[in-house]
Amino acid sequence: MSKLILTQEVTGLGAPGDVVEVKDGYARNYLLPRGYALTWTKGGEKDVERIRQARKAREIATVEEAQSIAEKLQAKTVQVGVKTGESGRLFGTVGAAQIAEAVQAAGLGSIDRRTVELPERIKAVGHYTATVKLHSEVTATIDLQVVPAK
């Protein structure tokens, strides 16, 4: 078993700053190469506190505020403009950062890209959904419309 410090939200495992124990293969092959975690050391306790402070600064303060943002996000379809080829296939994929930018451009507030979860890779024009974890108790589902950029 490996003891790690999470640097990003990992669904089903924990939040940034949490110290977790996972199987060696999961740590070596998934969490560490993707930058989701750091190896735990005694000196790493300073990192834990720094990560928790950064998370607290980004986090939405109250459940009520998170619920109001969730209502705004769920009430409107967000359009994401991307470069496409002639057949409608994208050059690359749509990522969480592009979705966060599109939400802000639509005037629905500012969300952190690290809180956006995509159930599938977006590789073509069309309608999709994404989940945003606004607070530990509040999640919102965003309707996305991926359209060719003008």
PyMOL commands that set and color helices and strands:
alter all, ss='L'
color gray80, all
select helices_A, chain A and resi 24-31+42-58+63-75+96-105+113-115
alter helices_A, ss='H'
color red, helices_A
select strands_A, chain A and resi 2-6+19-22+37-39+77-82+89-94+116-117+122-124+126-133+139-148
alter strands_A, ss='S'
color yellow, strands_A
deselect
rebuild
show_as cartoon
